[in-house]
Amino acid sequence: MATWEKHPASTIWNQHTHLIMALSSYLSSLEKDLSLDVAVLQQIATAFEKAMVDGLAGKTSSLKMLPSFIGIPTGKEKGAVIAVDFGGSNVRVIDAQLDGASKVEIKQMKRFPLVDPKGAYNYVNQDARAEELFGFIAQEIGSFARPGVSYSLGHTFSFPCEQTGINQARLIHWTKEFKTQGVEGKDIALLLDTALAAKNVTNVKGTAVINDTVGTQLAAAYTHQNVDIASICGTGHNTCYLQPAHPLTGKPMIVNMESGNFDGAPQSRFDVALDQASDSPGSQRLEKMISGYYLGEVFRRILGDMSTLGLLPKADKLTQKHVLTGYNLDRILADMGELPETAAVLGECLGWTTLTLEQRKAVQTVMTLVARRSARLVASTFCGTIHFVDAGLTRSHAIAIDGSLYEKMPQYAVWLQAALDELLPQAAGRVTTLLAKDGSGIGAAIAAATAAASST
Ligand code: BGC
């Protein structure tokens, strides 16, 4: 009789102990790769600041430092506006009235998907063309605008655009895996104007195109003081800041850094593999380590590695992109005790139904490491930005943030603030973050009214 047959219970116990030890050693090594200590964060902040200086001076830099041609609003902006918020696969349109006293009254709002859930259309894949995409948006605006009202239109277009004026914005390249043909290299304001004319929408006049970070900063300026940085920590990631005297105009101007493209953060082997397998290897390297679109993918790749090593079971679904959605990542992060939600998510998404508590704990630890790294990386870029605008930390800085990670991901905002405090102990309490929910829509409304006023 074989030894294991004589002592089945002890063999199972041995296997169990072996698995626990193997999981623990895997997690220690992963932690080394993903948990960035304050010295590393400091180096990233310094590299980020250097990239800002270089980008602004027109030198080679991974930060595009794009001018927005708009500064901080006065609060006196007035009029009827339509704001279009286009940054993901849902577009939002807002019909608003600005009263000239920092108040934006929303008359109506609607959302529509660019990808039909039933599969009837998809305006963001490689088969779609610019005329179809903008034609669809123009048609929705036309059926939404109240007849008889003359509107200025502000368009938040959340992709990297080269601006030569508040209403001239050429798309440099798509991000977030958008693929519609005929938009890269084109002027977005012109594409939408042409589409509005083709759909005979005559009471809506495009006056401004802005990035969503810029919109967030404009909106936050209506309600808070000292906001000199704004960021999106959601599906995509990016940060802008107020340059007190912009080299182009000598006046205050918000600069869209396109910080998702920053290339100075240390990549793990999972980040390298994810980048290589993406539509745009080499670009948006920081975004691929930080943003909601990619966090589930970093997580999936690590689980895949653990499965290959026998630390977790096999699962065909592990090869399926975006099988772990943001909502499910949040469920894992918020889980407690015996980790029932983690068990449910892994059962629903990957078909794993027999995980031990140790395995569930290991999965939760992996997700925590991935999410916390994202928050800490964001903090290091904020620190670089603050040092650039106010090296002596002579004043308070409020950072307005929108996006699902900051708003909803368990612990994300806490990790972010903790890393800021670690990085800037001398400024404790003077560098704060605030949620600027839906700022990009309100910001587009403010930008439209600002631009309309300056063109009359
Ligand atoms: C885009 C930025 C945008 C960010 C957040 C990135 O992918 O390049 O322009 O601000 O997503 O939406």
Residues whose N, C-alpha, C, O or C-beta is under 5 A from the ligand:
A	BS01	BGC	G87 S158 F159 P160 T175 K176 D212 T213 I232 G236 H237 N238 G260
